[in-house]
């Protein structure tokens, strides 16, 4: 069992924060795509997709695999 600081928010807060973060990222991608279309925004959206994939990978590495060293290396890449 990990010892957490007393200021650590309850676990249910993390789900809401992550959901909000990903919704905001989806809106950002939509705002890039909408005025120009996918073909004109392909480079921007591709870079966004790579960043999104790395963000999801970090969550999986750190929170599911419990590998802080690998998560740090992934953050450096990110």
PyMOL Python script that loads the backbone (N, CA, C, O; Angstrom):
from pymol import cmd

cmd.read_pdbstr("""\
ATOM      1  N   UNK A   1       0.840  -1.169   0.000  1.00  0.00           N
ATOM      2  CA  UNK A   1       0.000   0.000   0.000  1.00  0.00           C
ATOM      3  C   UNK A   1       0.894   1.244   0.000  1.00  0.00           C
ATOM      4  O   UNK A   1       1.808   1.361   0.816  1.00  0.00           O
ATOM      5  N   UNK A   2       0.623   2.163  -0.915  1.00  0.00           N
ATOM      6  CA  UNK A   2       1.414   3.376  -1.022  1.00  0.00           C
ATOM      7  C   UNK A   2       0.930   4.406  -0.011  1.00  0.00           C
ATOM      8  O   UNK A   2      -0.268   4.546   0.236  1.00  0.00           O
ATOM      9  N   UNK A   3       1.862   5.103   0.553  1.00  0.00           N
ATOM     10  CA  UNK A   3       1.541   6.171   1.487  1.00  0.00           C
ATOM     11  C   UNK A   3       1.369   7.453   0.696  1.00  0.00           C
ATOM     12  O   UNK A   3       2.301   7.903   0.029  1.00  0.00           O
ATOM     13  N   UNK A   4       0.174   8.053   0.765  1.00  0.00           N
ATOM     14  CA  UNK A   4      -0.117   9.255  -0.002  1.00  0.00           C
ATOM     15  C   UNK A   4      -0.147  10.469   0.915  1.00  0.00           C
ATOM     16  O   UNK A   4      -0.536  10.356   2.078  1.00  0.00           O
ATOM     17  N   UNK A   5       0.259  11.630   0.405  1.00  0.00           N
ATOM     18  CA  UNK A   5       0.172  12.848   1.206  1.00  0.00           C
ATOM     19  C   UNK A   5      -1.278  13.162   1.569  1.00  0.00           C
ATOM     20  O   UNK A   5      -2.199  12.764   0.857  1.00  0.00           O
ATOM     21  N   UNK A   6      -1.475  13.865   2.664  1.00  0.00           N
ATOM     22  CA  UNK A   6      -2.835  14.186   3.112  1.00  0.00           C
ATOM     23  C   UNK A   6      -3.574  15.085   2.129  1.00  0.00           C
ATOM     24  O   UNK A   6      -4.805  15.105   2.121  1.00  0.00           O
ATOM     25  N   UNK A   7      -2.849  15.825   1.305  1.00  0.00           N
ATOM     26  CA  UNK A   7      -3.477  16.725   0.330  1.00  0.00           C
ATOM     27  C   UNK A   7      -3.901  16.013  -0.941  1.00  0.00           C
ATOM     28  O   UNK A   7      -4.487  16.647  -1.818  1.00  0.00           O
ATOM     29  N   UNK A   8      -3.633  14.741  -1.075  1.00  0.00           N
ATOM     30  CA  UNK A   8      -3.983  13.998  -2.282  1.00  0.00           C
ATOM     31  C   UNK A   8      -5.505  13.973  -2.434  1.00  0.00           C
ATOM     32  O   UNK A   8      -6.215  13.592  -1.503  1.00  0.00           O
ATOM     33  N   UNK A   9      -6.014  14.381  -3.613  1.00  0.00           N
ATOM     34  CA  UNK A   9      -7.474  14.363  -3.799  1.00  0.00           C
ATOM     35  C   UNK A   9      -7.992  12.927  -3.855  1.00  0.00           C
ATOM     36  O   UNK A   9      -7.224  11.997  -4.102  1.00  0.00           O
ATOM     37  N   UNK A  10      -9.282  12.748  -3.627  1.00  0.00           N
ATOM     38  CA  UNK A  10      -9.861  11.407  -3.694  1.00  0.00           C
ATOM     39  C   UNK A  10      -9.742  10.819  -5.103  1.00  0.00           C
ATOM     40  O   UNK A  10      -9.675  11.557  -6.086  1.00  0.00           O
ATOM     41  N   UNK A  11      -9.716   9.494  -5.191  1.00  0.00           N
ATOM     42  CA  UNK A  11      -9.532   8.809  -6.472  1.00  0.00           C
ATOM     43  C   UNK A  11     -10.567   9.197  -7.520  1.00  0.00           C
ATOM     44  O   UNK A  11     -10.229   9.318  -8.698  1.00  0.00           O
ATOM     45  N   UNK A  12     -11.818   9.395  -7.120  1.00  0.00           N
ATOM     46  CA  UNK A  12     -12.863   9.684  -8.107  1.00  0.00           C
ATOM     47  C   UNK A  12     -12.627  11.012  -8.836  1.00  0.00           C
ATOM     48  O   UNK A  12     -13.163  11.213  -9.926  1.00  0.00           O
ATOM     49  N   UNK A  13     -11.848  11.904  -8.264  1.00  0.00           N
ATOM     50  CA  UNK A  13     -11.539  13.182  -8.912  1.00  0.00           C
ATOM     51  C   UNK A  13     -10.683  12.971 -10.152  1.00  0.00           C
ATOM     52  O   UNK A  13     -10.843  13.682 -11.145  1.00  0.00           O
ATOM     53  N   UNK A  14      -9.776  11.998 -10.104  1.00  0.00           N
ATOM     54  CA  UNK A  14      -8.870  11.780 -11.221  1.00  0.00           C
ATOM     55  C   UNK A  14      -9.610  11.411 -12.503  1.00  0.00           C
ATOM     56  O   UNK A  14      -9.246  11.878 -13.582  1.00  0.00           O
ATOM     57  N   UNK A  15     -10.632  10.588 -12.397  1.00  0.00           N
ATOM     58  CA  UNK A  15     -11.415  10.223 -13.581  1.00  0.00           C
ATOM     59  C   UNK A  15     -12.058  11.434 -14.222  1.00  0.00           C
ATOM     60  O   UNK A  15     -12.036  11.580 -15.444  1.00  0.00           O
ATOM     61  N   UNK A  16     -12.630  12.303 -13.404  1.00  0.00           N
ATOM     62  CA  UNK A  16     -13.272  13.509 -13.926  1.00  0.00           C
ATOM     63  C   UNK A  16     -12.252  14.442 -14.570  1.00  0.00           C
ATOM     64  O   UNK A  16     -12.521  15.036 -15.614  1.00  0.00           O
ATOM     65  N   UNK A  17     -11.089  14.571 -13.952  1.00  0.00           N
ATOM     66  CA  UNK A  17     -10.049  15.452 -14.497  1.00  0.00           C
ATOM     67  C   UNK A  17      -9.525  14.904 -15.818  1.00  0.00           C
ATOM     68  O   UNK A  17      -9.378  15.657 -16.781  1.00  0.00           O
ATOM     69  N   UNK A  18      -9.240  13.606 -15.879  1.00  0.00           N
ATOM     70  CA  UNK A  18      -8.743  13.013 -17.125  1.00  0.00           C
ATOM     71  C   UNK A  18      -9.797  13.097 -18.225  1.00  0.00           C
ATOM     72  O   UNK A  18      -9.467  13.391 -19.374  1.00  0.00           O
ATOM     73  N   UNK A  19     -11.057  12.844 -17.888  1.00  0.00           N
ATOM     74  CA  UNK A  19     -12.127  12.944 -18.893  1.00  0.00           C
ATOM     75  C   UNK A  19     -12.214  14.370 -19.427  1.00  0.00           C
ATOM     76  O   UNK A  19     -12.341  14.576 -20.634  1.00  0.00           O
ATOM     77  N   UNK A  20     -12.148  15.345 -18.541  1.00  0.00           N
ATOM     78  CA  UNK A  20     -12.191  16.747 -18.964  1.00  0.00           C
ATOM     79  C   UNK A  20     -11.005  17.080 -19.858  1.00  0.00           C
ATOM     80  O   UNK A  20     -11.158  17.756 -20.875  1.00  0.00           O
ATOM     81  N   UNK A  21      -9.838  16.610 -19.483  1.00  0.00           N
ATOM     82  CA  UNK A  21      -8.638  16.843 -20.287  1.00  0.00           C
ATOM     83  C   UNK A  21      -8.797  16.293 -21.704  1.00  0.00           C
ATOM     84  O   UNK A  21      -8.507  16.988 -22.678  1.00  0.00           O
ATOM     85  N   UNK A  22      -9.255  15.051 -21.818  1.00  0.00           N
ATOM     86  CA  UNK A  22      -9.396  14.448 -23.144  1.00  0.00           C
ATOM     87  C   UNK A  22     -10.517  15.103 -23.952  1.00  0.00           C
ATOM     88  O   UNK A  22     -10.408  15.205 -25.174  1.00  0.00           O
ATOM     89  N   UNK A  23     -11.573  15.542 -23.306  1.00  0.00           N
ATOM     90  CA  UNK A  23     -12.638  16.262 -24.018  1.00  0.00           C
ATOM     91  C   UNK A  23     -12.091  17.577 -24.564  1.00  0.00           C
ATOM     92  O   UNK A  23     -12.370  17.941 -25.707  1.00  0.00           O
ATOM     93  N   UNK A  24     -11.322  18.282 -23.757  1.00  0.00           N
ATOM     94  CA  UNK A  24     -10.740  19.541 -24.212  1.00  0.00           C
ATOM     95  C   UNK A  24      -9.758  19.318 -25.367  1.00  0.00           C
ATOM     96  O   UNK A  24      -9.675  20.141 -26.279  1.00  0.00           O
ATOM     97  N   UNK A  25      -9.025  18.223 -25.329  1.00  0.00           N
ATOM     98  CA  UNK A  25      -8.104  17.902 -26.425  1.00  0.00           C
ATOM     99  C   UNK A  25      -8.877  17.593 -27.705  1.00  0.00           C
ATOM    100  O   UNK A  25      -8.456  17.977 -28.796  1.00  0.00           O
ATOM    101  N   UNK A  26     -10.002  16.901 -27.571  1.00  0.00           N
ATOM    102  CA  UNK A  26     -10.839  16.596 -28.739  1.00  0.00           C
ATOM    103  C   UNK A  26     -11.410  17.881 -29.342  1.00  0.00           C
ATOM    104  O   UNK A  26     -11.450  18.025 -30.564  1.00  0.00           O
ATOM    105  N   UNK A  27     -11.842  18.793 -28.512  1.00  0.00           N
ATOM    106  CA  UNK A  27     -12.353  20.079 -28.995  1.00  0.00           C
ATOM    107  C   UNK A  27     -11.242  20.850 -29.708  1.00  0.00           C
ATOM    108  O   UNK A  27     -11.485  21.468 -30.745  1.00  0.00           O
ATOM    109  N   UNK A  28     -10.039  20.820 -29.166  1.00  0.00           N
ATOM    110  CA  UNK A  28      -8.910  21.506 -29.803  1.00  0.00           C
ATOM    111  C   UNK A  28      -8.639  20.929 -31.189  1.00  0.00           C
ATOM    112  O   UNK A  28      -8.423  21.680 -32.141  1.00  0.00           O
ATOM    113  N   UNK A  29      -8.648  19.602 -31.310  1.00  0.00           N
ATOM    114  CA  UNK A  29      -8.433  18.967 -32.619  1.00  0.00           C
ATOM    115  C   UNK A  29      -9.551  19.342 -33.583  1.00  0.00           C
ATOM    116  O   UNK A  29      -9.298  19.603 -34.759  1.00  0.00           O
ATOM    117  N   UNK A  30     -10.769  19.369 -33.095  1.00  0.00           N
ATOM    118  CA  UNK A  30     -11.911  19.739 -33.942  1.00  0.00           C
ATOM    119  C   UNK A  30     -11.780  21.185 -34.429  1.00  0.00           C
ATOM    120  O   UNK A  30     -12.085  21.484 -35.584  1.00  0.00           O
ATOM    121  N   UNK A  31     -11.324  22.082 -33.542  1.00  0.00           N
ATOM    122  CA  UNK A  31     -11.155  23.486 -33.927  1.00  0.00           C
ATOM    123  C   UNK A  31     -10.070  23.657 -34.991  1.00  0.00           C
ATOM    124  O   UNK A  31     -10.141  24.585 -35.797  1.00  0.00           O
ATOM    125  N   UNK A  32      -9.080  22.786 -35.005  1.00  0.00           N
ATOM    126  CA  UNK A  32      -8.046  22.822 -36.055  1.00  0.00           C
ATOM    127  C   UNK A  32      -8.601  22.246 -37.347  1.00  0.00           C
ATOM    128  O   UNK A  32      -8.354  22.786 -38.425  1.00  0.00           O
ATOM    129  N   UNK A  33      -9.347  21.156 -37.245  1.00  0.00           N
ATOM    130  CA  UNK A  33      -9.869  20.465 -38.423  1.00  0.00           C
ATOM    131  C   UNK A  33     -10.989  21.238 -39.108  1.00  0.00           C
ATOM    132  O   UNK A  33     -11.009  21.321 -40.336  1.00  0.00           O
ATOM    133  N   UNK A  34     -11.914  21.800 -38.349  1.00  0.00           N
ATOM    134  CA  UNK A  34     -13.130  22.384 -38.900  1.00  0.00           C
ATOM    135  C   UNK A  34     -12.907  23.447 -39.971  1.00  0.00           C
ATOM    136  O   UNK A  34     -13.477  23.314 -41.054  1.00  0.00           O
ATOM    137  N   UNK A  35     -12.114  24.494 -39.740  1.00  0.00           N
ATOM    138  CA  UNK A  35     -12.027  25.554 -40.759  1.00  0.00           C
ATOM    139  C   UNK A  35     -11.265  25.156 -42.021  1.00  0.00           C
ATOM    140  O   UNK A  35     -11.516  25.719 -43.086  1.00  0.00           O
ATOM    141  N   UNK A  36     -10.346  24.204 -41.926  1.00  0.00           N
ATOM    142  CA  UNK A  36      -9.496  23.882 -43.081  1.00  0.00           C
ATOM    143  C   UNK A  36      -9.742  22.515 -43.670  1.00  0.00           C
ATOM    144  O   UNK A  36      -9.341  22.261 -44.806  1.00  0.00           O
ATOM    145  N   UNK A  37     -10.387  21.624 -42.942  1.00  0.00           N
ATOM    146  CA  UNK A  37     -10.557  20.266 -43.405  1.00  0.00           C
ATOM    147  C   UNK A  37      -9.339  19.426 -43.079  1.00  0.00           C
ATOM    148  O   UNK A  37      -8.285  19.953 -42.723  1.00  0.00           O
ATOM    149  N   UNK A  38      -9.491  18.115 -43.204  1.00  0.00           N
ATOM    150  CA  UNK A  38      -8.405  17.223 -42.798  1.00  0.00           C
ATOM    151  C   UNK A  38      -7.180  17.353 -43.688  1.00  0.00           C
ATOM    152  O   UNK A  38      -6.054  17.359 -43.190  1.00  0.00           O
ATOM    153  N   UNK A  39      -7.377  17.457 -44.989  1.00  0.00           N
ATOM    154  CA  UNK A  39      -6.230  17.487 -45.896  1.00  0.00           C
ATOM    155  C   UNK A  39      -5.315  18.676 -45.605  1.00  0.00           C
ATOM    156  O   UNK A  39      -4.093  18.530 -45.589  1.00  0.00           O
ATOM    157  N   UNK A  40      -5.895  19.834 -45.378  1.00  0.00           N
ATOM    158  CA  UNK A  40      -5.081  21.029 -45.104  1.00  0.00           C
ATOM    159  C   UNK A  40      -4.466  20.998 -43.706  1.00  0.00           C
ATOM    160  O   UNK A  40      -3.417  21.599 -43.470  1.00  0.00           O
ATOM    161  N   UNK A  41      -5.117  20.301 -42.788  1.00  0.00           N
ATOM    162  CA  UNK A  41      -4.631  20.258 -41.399  1.00  0.00           C
ATOM    163  C   UNK A  41      -3.959  18.931 -41.075  1.00  0.00           C
ATOM    164  O   UNK A  41      -3.761  18.619 -39.901  1.00  0.00           O
ATOM    165  N   UNK A  42      -3.604  18.142 -42.088  1.00  0.00           N
ATOM    166  CA  UNK A  42      -3.082  16.791 -41.869  1.00  0.00           C
ATOM    167  C   UNK A  42      -1.824  16.781 -40.996  1.00  0.00           C
ATOM    168  O   UNK A  42      -1.711  15.947 -40.098  1.00  0.00           O
ATOM    169  N   UNK A  43      -0.893  17.679 -41.242  1.00  0.00           N
ATOM    170  CA  UNK A  43       0.341  17.699 -40.444  1.00  0.00           C
ATOM    171  C   UNK A  43       0.039  18.013 -38.985  1.00  0.00           C
ATOM    172  O   UNK A  43       0.524  17.330 -38.083  1.00  0.00           O
ATOM    173  N   UNK A  44      -0.761  19.045 -38.758  1.00  0.00           N
ATOM    174  CA  UNK A  44      -1.117  19.417 -37.388  1.00  0.00           C
ATOM    175  C   UNK A  44      -1.845  18.289 -36.679  1.00  0.00           C
ATOM    176  O   UNK A  44      -1.540  17.977 -35.528  1.00  0.00           O
ATOM    177  N   UNK A  45      -2.807  17.674 -37.358  1.00  0.00           N
ATOM    178  CA  UNK A  45      -3.588  16.604 -36.733  1.00  0.00           C
ATOM    179  C   UNK A  45      -2.761  15.336 -36.537  1.00  0.00           C
ATOM    180  O   UNK A  45      -2.997  14.590 -35.587  1.00  0.00           O
ATOM    181  N   UNK A  46      -1.810  15.085 -37.410  1.00  0.00           N
ATOM    182  CA  UNK A  46      -0.925  13.931 -37.233  1.00  0.00           C
ATOM    183  C   UNK A  46      -0.041  14.120 -36.004  1.00  0.00           C
ATOM    184  O   UNK A  46       0.109  13.206 -35.193  1.00  0.00           O
ATOM    185  N   UNK A  47       0.540  15.304 -35.872  1.00  0.00           N
ATOM    186  CA  UNK A  47       1.345  15.600 -34.678  1.00  0.00           C
ATOM    187  C   UNK A  47       0.496  15.521 -33.417  1.00  0.00           C
ATOM    188  O   UNK A  47       0.954  15.036 -32.383  1.00  0.00           O
ATOM    189  N   UNK A  48      -0.738  15.998 -33.503  1.00  0.00           N
ATOM    190  CA  UNK A  48      -1.663  15.915 -32.376  1.00  0.00           C
ATOM    191  C   UNK A  48      -1.942  14.459 -32.016  1.00  0.00           C
ATOM    192  O   UNK A  48      -1.958  14.107 -30.836  1.00  0.00           O
ATOM    193  N   UNK A  49      -2.161  13.619 -33.012  1.00  0.00           N
ATOM    194  CA  UNK A  49      -2.436  12.198 -32.765  1.00  0.00           C
ATOM    195  C   UNK A  49      -1.236  11.505 -32.118  1.00  0.00           C
ATOM    196  O   UNK A  49      -1.408  10.665 -31.236  1.00  0.00           O
ATOM    197  N   UNK A  50      -0.018  11.854 -32.552  1.00  0.00           N
ATOM    198  CA  UNK A  50       1.179  11.285 -31.936  1.00  0.00           C
ATOM    199  C   UNK A  50       1.268  11.707 -30.477  1.00  0.00           C
ATOM    200  O   UNK A  50       1.543  10.882 -29.606  1.00  0.00           O
ATOM    201  N   UNK A  51       1.038  12.979 -30.208  1.00  0.00           N
ATOM    202  CA  UNK A  51       1.064  13.482 -28.834  1.00  0.00           C
ATOM    203  C   UNK A  51      -0.008  12.813 -27.991  1.00  0.00           C
ATOM    204  O   UNK A  51       0.237  12.463 -26.837  1.00  0.00           O
ATOM    205  N   UNK A  52      -1.189  12.633 -28.555  1.00  0.00           N
ATOM    206  CA  UNK A  52      -2.275  11.967 -27.838  1.00  0.00           C
ATOM    207  C   UNK A  52      -1.913  10.523 -27.519  1.00  0.00           C
ATOM    208  O   UNK A  52      -2.171  10.046 -26.414  1.00  0.00           O
ATOM    209  N   UNK A  53      -1.318   9.828 -28.478  1.00  0.00           N
ATOM    210  CA  UNK A  53      -0.887   8.452 -28.245  1.00  0.00           C
ATOM    211  C   UNK A  53       0.153   8.361 -27.142  1.00  0.00           C
ATOM    212  O   UNK A  53       0.109   7.448 -26.317  1.00  0.00           O
ATOM    213  N   UNK A  54       1.094   9.308 -27.123  1.00  0.00           N
ATOM    214  CA  UNK A  54       2.104   9.314 -26.074  1.00  0.00           C
ATOM    215  C   UNK A  54       1.490   9.629 -24.709  1.00  0.00           C
ATOM    216  O   UNK A  54       1.926   9.086 -23.694  1.00  0.00           O
ATOM    217  N   UNK A  55       0.490  10.496 -24.680  1.00  0.00           N
ATOM    218  CA  UNK A  55      -0.196  10.811 -23.429  1.00  0.00           C
ATOM    219  C   UNK A  55      -0.922   9.584 -22.890  1.00  0.00           C
ATOM    220  O   UNK A  55      -0.868   9.301 -21.694  1.00  0.00           O
ATOM    221  N   UNK A  56      -1.594   8.866 -23.766  1.00  0.00           N
ATOM    222  CA  UNK A  56      -2.282   7.632 -23.353  1.00  0.00           C
ATOM    223  C   UNK A  56      -1.258   6.598 -22.895  1.00  0.00           C
ATOM    224  O   UNK A  56      -1.482   5.899 -21.907  1.00  0.00           O
ATOM    225  N   UNK A  57      -0.144   6.499 -23.603  1.00  0.00           N
ATOM    226  CA  UNK A  57       0.901   5.541 -23.222  1.00  0.00           C
ATOM    227  C   UNK A  57       1.452   5.859 -21.838  1.00  0.00           C
ATOM    228  O   UNK A  57       1.683   4.950 -21.040  1.00  0.00           O
ATOM    229  N   UNK A  58       1.664   7.147 -21.545  1.00  0.00           N
ATOM    230  CA  UNK A  58       2.163   7.512 -20.223  1.00  0.00           C
ATOM    231  C   UNK A  58       1.198   7.048 -19.137  1.00  0.00           C
ATOM    232  O   UNK A  58       1.608   6.469 -18.132  1.00  0.00           O
ATOM    233  N   UNK A  59      -0.087   7.311 -19.354  1.00  0.00           N
ATOM    234  CA  UNK A  59      -1.092   6.903 -18.366  1.00  0.00           C
ATOM    235  C   UNK A  59      -1.024   5.403 -18.121  1.00  0.00           C
ATOM    236  O   UNK A  59      -1.073   4.951 -16.977  1.00  0.00           O
ATOM    237  N   UNK A  60      -0.914   4.643 -19.183  1.00  0.00           N
ATOM    238  CA  UNK A  60      -0.879   3.185 -19.072  1.00  0.00           C
ATOM    239  C   UNK A  60       0.403   2.724 -18.381  1.00  0.00           C
ATOM    240  O   UNK A  60       0.366   1.861 -17.503  1.00  0.00           O
ATOM    241  N   UNK A  61       1.528   3.300 -18.778  1.00  0.00           N
ATOM    242  CA  UNK A  61       2.821   2.901 -18.198  1.00  0.00           C
ATOM    243  C   UNK A  61       2.871   3.242 -16.709  1.00  0.00           C
ATOM    244  O   UNK A  61       3.268   2.407 -15.896  1.00  0.00           O
ATOM    245  N   UNK A  62       2.474   4.451 -16.351  1.00  0.00           N
ATOM    246  CA  UNK A  62       2.603   4.895 -14.967  1.00  0.00           C
ATOM    247  C   UNK A  62       1.501   4.341 -14.068  1.00  0.00           C
ATOM    248  O   UNK A  62       1.777   3.827 -12.984  1.00  0.00           O
ATOM    249  N   UNK A  63       0.258   4.447 -14.520  1.00  0.00           N
ATOM    250  CA  UNK A  63      -0.858   4.091 -13.649  1.00  0.00           C
ATOM    251  C   UNK A  63      -1.195   2.602 -13.656  1.00  0.00           C
ATOM    252  O   UNK A  63      -1.616   2.070 -12.629  1.00  0.00           O
ATOM    253  N   UNK A  64      -1.025   1.930 -14.767  1.00  0.00           N
ATOM    254  CA  UNK A  64      -1.377   0.507 -14.853  1.00  0.00           C
ATOM    255  C   UNK A  64      -0.185  -0.411 -14.611  1.00  0.00           C
ATOM    256  O   UNK A  64      -0.286  -1.402 -13.887  1.00  0.00           O
ATOM    257  N   UNK A  65       0.945  -0.068 -15.228  1.00  0.00           N
ATOM    258  CA  UNK A  65       2.130  -0.925 -15.109  1.00  0.00           C
ATOM    259  C   UNK A  65       2.969  -0.586 -13.876  1.00  0.00           C
ATOM    260  O   UNK A  65       3.833  -1.368 -13.478  1.00  0.00           O
ATOM    261  N   UNK A  66       2.716   0.582 -13.271  1.00  0.00           N
ATOM    262  CA  UNK A  66       3.465   1.027 -12.087  1.00  0.00           C
ATOM    263  C   UNK A  66       4.968   1.050 -12.352  1.00  0.00           C
ATOM    264  O   UNK A  66       5.761   0.528 -11.569  1.00  0.00           O
ATOM    265  N   UNK A  67       5.340   1.662 -13.467  1.00  0.00           N
ATOM    266  CA  UNK A  67       6.736   1.767 -13.879  1.00  0.00           C
ATOM    267  C   UNK A  67       7.136   3.244 -13.975  1.00  0.00           C
ATOM    268  O   UNK A  67       7.174   3.800 -15.072  1.00  0.00           O
ATOM    269  N   UNK A  68       7.433   3.883 -12.837  1.00  0.00           N
ATOM    270  CA  UNK A  68       7.750   5.320 -12.885  1.00  0.00           C
ATOM    271  C   UNK A  68       8.983   5.653 -13.716  1.00  0.00           C
ATOM    272  O   UNK A  68       9.028   6.713 -14.340  1.00  0.00           O
ATOM    273  N   UNK A  69       9.984   4.776 -13.741  1.00  0.00           N
ATOM    274  CA  UNK A  69      11.170   5.029 -14.558  1.00  0.00           C
ATOM    275  C   UNK A  69      10.843   5.070 -16.041  1.00  0.00           C
ATOM    276  O   UNK A  69      11.273   5.977 -16.754  1.00  0.00           O
ATOM    277  N   UNK A  70      10.080   4.085 -16.503  1.00  0.00           N
ATOM    278  CA  UNK A  70       9.665   4.055 -17.905  1.00  0.00           C
ATOM    279  C   UNK A  70       8.728   5.221 -18.212  1.00  0.00           C
ATOM    280  O   UNK A  70       8.786   5.797 -19.298  1.00  0.00           O
ATOM    281  N   UNK A  71       7.869   5.568 -17.259  1.00  0.00           N
ATOM    282  CA  UNK A  71       6.959   6.702 -17.459  1.00  0.00           C
ATOM    283  C   UNK A  71       7.754   8.001 -17.592  1.00  0.00           C
ATOM    284  O   UNK A  71       7.403   8.868 -18.394  1.00  0.00           O
ATOM    285  N   UNK A  72       8.828   8.135 -16.803  1.00  0.00           N
ATOM    286  CA  UNK A  72       9.673   9.316 -16.920  1.00  0.00           C
ATOM    287  C   UNK A  72      10.328   9.368 -18.297  1.00  0.00           C
ATOM    288  O   UNK A  72      10.366  10.425 -18.927  1.00  0.00           O
ATOM    289  N   UNK A  73      10.840   8.241 -18.762  1.00  0.00           N
ATOM    290  CA  UNK A  73      11.463   8.193 -20.093  1.00  0.00           C
ATOM    291  C   UNK A  73      10.439   8.561 -21.175  1.00  0.00           C
ATOM    292  O   UNK A  73      10.770   9.248 -22.141  1.00  0.00           O
ATOM    293  N   UNK A  74       9.222   8.111 -21.009  1.00  0.00           N
ATOM    294  CA  UNK A  74       8.176   8.419 -21.974  1.00  0.00           C
ATOM    295  C   UNK A  74       7.817   9.899 -21.937  1.00  0.00           C
ATOM    296  O   UNK A  74       7.528  10.489 -22.978  1.00  0.00           O
ATOM    297  N   UNK A  75       7.831  10.501 -20.759  1.00  0.00           N
ATOM    298  CA  UNK A  75       7.567  11.943 -20.636  1.00  0.00           C
ATOM    299  C   UNK A  75       8.671  12.739 -21.328  1.00  0.00           C
ATOM    300  O   UNK A  75       8.399  13.766 -21.950  1.00  0.00           O
ATOM    301  N   UNK A  76       9.903  12.274 -21.225  1.00  0.00           N
ATOM    302  CA  UNK A  76      10.992  12.957 -21.918  1.00  0.00           C
ATOM    303  C   UNK A  76      10.740  12.926 -23.419  1.00  0.00           C
ATOM    304  O   UNK A  76      10.959  13.928 -24.101  1.00  0.00           O
ATOM    305  N   UNK A  77      10.285  11.796 -23.942  1.00  0.00           N
ATOM    306  CA  UNK A  77       9.942  11.690 -25.360  1.00  0.00           C
ATOM    307  C   UNK A  77       8.779  12.612 -25.690  1.00  0.00           C
ATOM    308  O   UNK A  77       8.781  13.290 -26.718  1.00  0.00           O
ATOM    309  N   UNK A  78       7.793  12.630 -24.816  1.00  0.00           N
ATOM    310  CA  UNK A  78       6.624  13.476 -25.021  1.00  0.00           C
ATOM    311  C   UNK A  78       7.020  14.933 -25.037  1.00  0.00           C
ATOM    312  O   UNK A  78       6.164  15.803 -25.199  1.00  0.00           O
TER     313      UNK A  78
END
""", "prot")
cmd.dss("prot")
cmd.show_as("cartoon", "prot")
cmd.util.cbc("prot")
cmd.orient("prot")
